[in-house]
Amino acid sequence: MTSPLEAFLQEPQQLLAKEQAEELARGEARIRHLMLTEPDLGLTEAKVVALMNVARQILAEQFARSERNTQMAMRDMLLANDIIDIH
């Protein structure tokens, strides 16, 4: 069970994950549109899959960094709370 503080800190992560999924879907739609409308680009299905895999990897790395930042912020807030309780 998560505390209200933990739930509050996790909310941006949930929003970020949703935004990343939406951005990935928009990017995939753009790439597929280009594949169909701009044959001179030479985008094949295999290239589209490769591009999407790279995009997913980049988003996963961004999410991991954001997750670490949230964990550090939660740790700092809990530490500050402990310091306040001591005084």
N, CA and C atoms as an extended XYZ file, in Angstrom:
261
Properties=species:S:1:pos:R:3:atomname:S:1:resname:S:1:resid:I:1 pbc="F F F"
N         0.850       -1.182        0.000 N   MET     1
C         0.000        0.000        0.000 CA  MET     1
C         0.893        1.242        0.000 C   MET     1
N         0.574        2.192       -0.848 N   THR     2
C         1.402        3.394       -0.946 CA  THR     2
C         0.839        4.489       -0.063 C   THR     2
N         1.744        5.301        0.445 N   SER     3
C         1.333        6.436        1.260 CA  SER     3
C         0.810        7.539        0.338 C   SER     3
N         0.088        8.499        0.899 N   PRO     4
C        -0.370        9.627        0.068 CA  PRO     4
C         0.789       10.362       -0.594 C   PRO     4
N         1.913       10.465        0.114 N   LEU     5
C         3.079       11.135       -0.456 CA  LEU     5
C         3.606       10.346       -1.654 C   LEU     5
N         3.734        9.044       -1.498 N   GLU     6
C         4.211        8.208       -2.597 CA  GLU     6
C         3.257        8.276       -3.780 C   GLU     6
N         1.958        8.234       -3.509 N   ALA     7
C         0.968        8.321       -4.588 CA  ALA     7
C         1.091        9.654       -5.314 C   ALA     7
N         1.276       10.725       -4.545 N   PHE     8
C         1.445       12.057       -5.140 CA  PHE     8
C         2.673       12.110       -6.035 C   PHE     8
N         3.764       11.512       -5.588 N   LEU     9
C         5.007       11.543       -6.351 CA  LEU     9
C         4.959       10.623       -7.565 C   LEU     9
N         4.150        9.575       -7.514 N   GLN    10
C         4.061        8.647       -8.630 CA  GLN    10
C         3.131        9.148       -9.732 C   GLN    10
N         2.241       10.056       -9.398 N   GLU    11
C         1.286       10.564      -10.382 CA  GLU    11
C         1.962       11.141      -11.629 C   GLU    11
N         2.995       11.970      -11.481 N   PRO    12
C         3.657       12.479      -12.700 CA  PRO    12
C         4.240       11.348      -13.548 C   PRO    12
N         4.712       10.279      -12.909 N   GLN    13
C         5.267        9.152      -13.652 CA  GLN    13
C         4.192        8.493      -14.510 C   GLN    13
N         3.005        8.355      -13.942 N   GLN    14
C         1.907        7.747      -14.695 CA  GLN    14
C         1.523        8.623      -15.872 C   GLN    14
N         1.484        9.930      -15.646 N   LEU    15
C         1.170       10.859      -16.737 CA  LEU    15
C         2.261       10.831      -17.794 C   LEU    15
N         3.497       10.755      -17.348 N   LEU    16
C         4.619       10.720      -18.277 CA  LEU    16
C         4.558        9.459      -19.141 C   LEU    16
N         4.266        8.331      -18.521 N   ALA    17
C         4.179        7.084      -19.278 CA  ALA    17
C         3.074        7.177      -20.328 C   ALA    17
N         1.944        7.778      -19.960 N   LYS    18
C         0.837        7.930      -20.905 CA  LYS    18
C         1.241        8.859      -22.052 C   LYS    18
N         1.891        9.970      -21.704 N   GLU    19
C         2.338       10.914      -22.735 CA  GLU    19
C         3.348       10.263      -23.668 C   GLU    19
N         4.245        9.453      -23.122 N   GLN    20
C         5.250        8.783      -23.948 CA  GLN    20
C         4.589        7.798      -24.899 C   GLN    20
N         3.605        7.064      -24.412 N   ALA    21
C         2.900        6.105      -25.274 CA  ALA    21
C         2.178        6.842      -26.395 C   ALA    21
N         1.565        7.978      -26.057 N   GLU    22
C         0.868        8.764      -27.080 CA  GLU    22
C         1.853        9.328      -28.099 C   GLU    22
N         2.994        9.816      -27.623 N   GLU    23
C         4.009       10.369      -28.521 CA  GLU    23
C         4.559        9.280      -29.434 C   GLU    23
N         4.763        8.108      -28.898 N   LEU    24
C         5.250        6.986      -29.695 CA  LEU    24
C         4.233        6.624      -30.781 C   LEU    24
N         2.964        6.606      -30.437 N   ALA    25
C         1.919        6.301      -31.423 CA  ALA    25
C         1.859        7.368      -32.513 C   ALA    25
N         1.982        8.649      -32.112 N   ARG    26
C         1.984        9.726      -33.104 CA  ARG    26
C         3.193        9.603      -34.031 C   ARG    26
N         4.343        9.303      -33.458 N   GLY    27
C         5.553        9.145      -34.253 CA  GLY    27
C         5.434        7.992      -35.238 C   GLY    27
N         4.880        6.900      -34.772 N   GLU    28
C         4.697        5.744      -35.656 CA  GLU    28
C         3.742        6.085      -36.790 C   GLU    28
N         2.673        6.795      -36.471 N   ALA    29
C         1.715        7.191      -37.508 CA  ALA    29
C         2.381        8.108      -38.543 C   ALA    29
N         3.233        9.028      -38.062 N   ARG    30
C         3.935        9.929      -38.985 CA  ARG    30
C         4.880        9.157      -39.905 C   ARG    30
N         5.611        8.225      -39.311 N   ILE    31
C         6.565        7.447      -40.111 CA  ILE    31
C         5.824        6.600      -41.140 C   ILE    31
N         4.739        5.958      -40.739 N   ARG    32
C         3.969        5.139      -41.680 CA  ARG    32
C         3.355        6.017      -42.784 C   ARG    32
N         2.911        7.205      -42.414 N   HIS    33
C         2.366        8.131      -43.417 CA  HIS    33
C         3.452        8.486      -44.433 C   HIS    33
N         4.642        8.785      -43.944 N   LEU    34
C         5.754        9.089      -44.854 CA  LEU    34
C         6.097        7.890      -45.735 C   LEU    34
N         6.017        6.704      -45.171 N   MET    35
C         6.323        5.501      -45.939 CA  MET    35
C         5.368        5.382      -47.131 C   MET    35
N         4.115        5.741      -46.905 N   LEU    36
C         3.112        5.623      -47.964 CA  LEU    36
C         3.129        6.799      -48.939 C   LEU    36
N         3.393        7.992      -48.431 N   THR    37
C         3.271        9.184      -49.273 CA  THR    37
C         4.586        9.657      -49.887 C   THR    37
N         5.697        9.201      -49.354 N   GLU    38
C         7.003        9.635      -49.852 CA  GLU    38
C         7.874        8.431      -50.198 C   GLU    38
N         7.539        7.748      -51.273 N   PRO    39
C         8.309        6.540      -51.614 CA  PRO    39
C         9.782        6.824      -51.905 C   PRO    39
N        10.107        8.069      -52.241 N   ASP    40
C        11.502        8.433      -52.520 CA  ASP    40
C        12.394        8.294      -51.277 C   ASP    40
N        11.775        8.320      -50.109 N   LEU    41
C        12.555        8.183      -48.881 CA  LEU    41
C        13.081        6.759      -48.685 C   LEU    41
N        12.457        5.820      -49.346 N   GLY    42
C        12.897        4.430      -49.246 CA  GLY    42
C        12.573        3.775      -47.913 C   GLY    42
N        11.526        4.247      -47.254 N   LEU    43
C        11.143        3.634      -45.984 CA  LEU    43
C        10.405        2.325      -46.246 C   LEU    43
N        10.998        1.261      -45.789 N   THR    44
C        10.355       -0.048      -45.906 CA  THR    44
C         9.767       -0.412      -44.556 C   THR    44
N         8.989       -1.460      -44.531 N   GLU    45
C         8.407       -1.927      -43.266 CA  GLU    45
C         9.517       -2.238      -42.261 C   GLU    45
N        10.590       -2.850      -42.735 N   ALA    46
C        11.706       -3.186      -41.843 CA  ALA    46
C        12.348       -1.930      -41.274 C   ALA    46
N        12.499       -0.891      -42.088 N   LYS    47
C        13.083        0.358      -41.610 CA  LYS    47
C        12.164        1.044      -40.607 C   LYS    47
N        10.856        0.970      -40.858 N   VAL    48
C         9.897        1.564      -39.920 CA  VAL    48
C         9.992        0.846      -38.574 C   VAL    48
N        10.063       -0.463      -38.603 N   VAL    49
C        10.192       -1.227      -37.358 CA  VAL    49
C        11.481       -0.842      -36.629 C   VAL    49
N        12.568       -0.721      -37.367 N   ALA    50
C        13.839       -0.333      -36.760 CA  ALA    50
C        13.751        1.063      -36.143 C   ALA    50
N        13.149        2.004      -36.855 N   LEU    51
C        12.989        3.360      -36.327 CA  LEU    51
C        12.134        3.365      -35.052 C   LEU    51
N        11.075        2.582      -35.050 N   MET    52
C        10.212        2.527      -33.874 CA  MET    52
C        10.931        1.882      -32.688 C   MET    52
N        11.778        0.895      -32.953 N   ASN    53
C        12.540        0.281      -31.868 CA  ASN    53
C        13.506        1.286      -31.250 C   ASN    53
N        14.123        2.099      -32.078 N   VAL    54
C        15.011        3.153      -31.570 CA  VAL    54
C        14.203        4.150      -30.744 C   VAL    54
N        13.051        4.554      -31.247 N   ALA    55
C        12.204        5.501      -30.514 CA  ALA    55
C        11.777        4.925      -29.170 C   ALA    55
N        11.423        3.650      -29.143 N   ARG    56
C        11.022        3.011      -27.882 CA  ARG    56
C        12.191        2.987      -26.896 C   ARG    56
N        13.379        2.708      -27.392 N   GLN    57
C        14.559        2.680      -26.531 CA  GLN    57
C        14.834        4.059      -25.940 C   GLN    57
N        14.726        5.091      -26.762 N   ILE    58
C        14.951        6.458      -26.277 CA  ILE    58
C        13.922        6.809      -25.212 C   ILE    58
N        12.661        6.500      -25.469 N   LEU    59
C        11.622        6.796      -24.489 CA  LEU    59
C        11.821        6.001      -23.206 C   LEU    59
N        12.253        4.756      -23.312 N   ALA    60
C        12.502        3.942      -22.120 CA  ALA    60
C        13.622        4.551      -21.276 C   ALA    60
N        14.666        5.049      -21.937 N   GLU    61
C        15.760        5.688      -21.218 CA  GLU    61
C        15.297        6.983      -20.551 C   GLU    61
N        14.475        7.752      -21.239 N   GLN    62
C        13.940        8.984      -20.653 CA  GLN    62
C        13.078        8.658      -19.439 C   GLN    62
N        12.258        7.623      -19.560 N   PHE    63
C        11.390        7.225      -18.458 CA  PHE    63
C        12.227        6.769      -17.265 C   PHE    63
N        13.285        6.010      -17.516 N   ALA    64
C        14.148        5.537      -16.432 CA  ALA    64
C        14.794        6.713      -15.702 C   ALA    64
N        15.266        7.701      -16.457 N   ARG    65
C        15.853        8.892      -15.830 CA  ARG    65
C        14.798        9.624      -14.997 C   ARG    65
N        13.614        9.754      -15.538 N   SER    66
C        12.548       10.439      -14.829 CA  SER    66
C        12.164        9.669      -13.562 C   SER    66
N        12.132        8.346      -13.658 N   GLU    67
C        11.810        7.504      -12.503 CA  GLU    67
C        12.866        7.691      -11.408 C   GLU    67
N        14.133        7.727      -11.785 N   ARG    68
C        15.207        7.945      -10.801 CA  ARG    68
C        15.058        9.317      -10.150 C   ARG    68
N        14.716       10.327      -10.938 N   ASN    69
C        14.531       11.667      -10.379 CA  ASN    69
C        13.383       11.686       -9.375 C   ASN    69
N        12.311       10.980       -9.678 N   THR    70
C        11.178       10.924       -8.760 CA  THR    70
C        11.574       10.207       -7.478 C   THR    70
N        12.304        9.120       -7.601 N   GLN    71
C        12.742        8.391       -6.410 CA  GLN    71
C        13.659        9.250       -5.545 C   GLN    71
N        14.545        9.998       -6.180 N   MET    72
C        15.434       10.883       -5.424 CA  MET    72
C        14.632       11.988       -4.736 C   MET    72
N        13.633       12.525       -5.422 N   ALA    73
C        12.800       13.573       -4.824 CA  ALA    73
C        12.027       13.017       -3.628 C   ALA    73
N        11.513       11.799       -3.768 N   MET    74
C        10.772       11.194       -2.668 CA  MET    74
C        11.716       10.960       -1.484 C   MET    74
N        12.916       10.471       -1.758 N   ARG    75
C        13.895       10.249       -0.696 CA  ARG    75
C        14.210       11.561        0.004 C   ARG    75
N        14.425       12.630       -0.768 N   ASP    76
C        14.744       13.930       -0.192 CA  ASP    76
C        13.594       14.459        0.664 C   ASP    76
N        12.368       14.265        0.194 N   MET    77
C        11.210       14.741        0.961 CA  MET    77
C        11.064       13.949        2.259 C   MET    77
N        11.285       12.648        2.203 N   LEU    78
C        11.199       11.835        3.414 CA  LEU    78
C        12.310       12.196        4.386 C   LEU    78
N        13.500       12.456        3.871 N   LEU    79
C        14.613       12.880        4.709 CA  LEU    79
C        14.293       14.221        5.354 C   LEU    79
N        13.757       15.152        4.573 N   ALA    80
C        13.386       16.466        5.122 CA  ALA    80
C        12.323       16.304        6.202 C   ALA    80
N        11.393       15.409        5.984 N   ASN    81
C        10.345       15.151        6.973 CA  ASN    81
C        10.966       14.614        8.258 C   ASN    81
N        11.940       13.705        8.133 N   ASP    82
C        12.621       13.165        9.314 CA  ASP    82
C        13.360       14.273       10.059 C   ASP    82
N        14.015       15.165        9.333 N   ILE    83
C        14.750       16.265        9.956 CA  ILE    83
C        13.782       17.180       10.696 C   ILE    83
N        12.640       17.458       10.083 N   ILE    84
C        11.633       18.314       10.726 CA  ILE    84
C        11.122       17.651       12.007 C   ILE    84
N        10.900       16.323       11.942 N   ASP    85
C        10.418       15.600       13.120 CA  ASP    85
C        11.428       15.620       14.263 C   ASP    85
N        12.719       15.613       13.929 N   ILE    86
C        13.764       15.623       14.953 CA  ILE    86
C        13.766       16.948       15.682 C   ILE    86
N        13.529       18.028       14.965 N   HIS    87
C        13.555       19.353       15.590 CA  HIS    87
C        12.208       19.616       16.141 C   HIS    87
